[in-house]
């Protein structure tokens, strides 16, 4: 255990977290937040090998242990292997953050079965099977599962129907797992709004979008990471909840 001065023991010291899609963007910010709270962190990735190695170096510089583990979580066998690898490398698993996701436009009249299936495989089926493996690894000790949903779970976007279906499923997955895994494992979800617009997104369109958000701005990765950190450290009496981090979009 890392030494701390009086009153400096962090809330997650001695805990191990796994963040799927943790090498880049919002996932990396979540990994940083958990490390800053004292957790050792496994960074799951599929294609971002160089970024994952850089993330490990950054997390270790924050004073925690870290590991980069490759897996295509859409494949249940690899999802299970990702959890086993976390336990092998870091000794246990206490916190799972199901962050890995796909997001792309799918007009209803041209969406292909392959596109539909890929979105649901990554965004919904993968969190189920990673969570299944994580629950087994957590055992009687228990732990926390935190899913990343989306404001698109409750707001219909005409060009992204399969994506919305997948994220609405994540909300019900959260509630179902919370009921099935209580009382030893708490399961909650964070539902971001507009965070990190896609590359090439028109600047003027971004400004118009921000103007429609009650808080007047797009979200930041740190906004999402702080909500994840809350669920990782809050009372174990909180389970089955969805926290919208969307600047008020979900209330319109």
MOSUL-V826391 format. One record per helix or strand of 3 or more residues. SS is the DSSP state (hx for helix, st for strand). FROM is the first residue (numbers start at 1). LEN is the number of residues. Records with the same first field share a line. If there is no record, write none. Layout:
SS=FROM-LEN + FROM-LEN
This chain:
st=16-5 + 40-6 + 66-5 + 95-4 + 143-6 + 185-8 + 242-4
hx=25-12 + 49-13 + 76-15 + 113-29 + 151-3 + 161-21 + 203-9 + 221-13 + 249-3
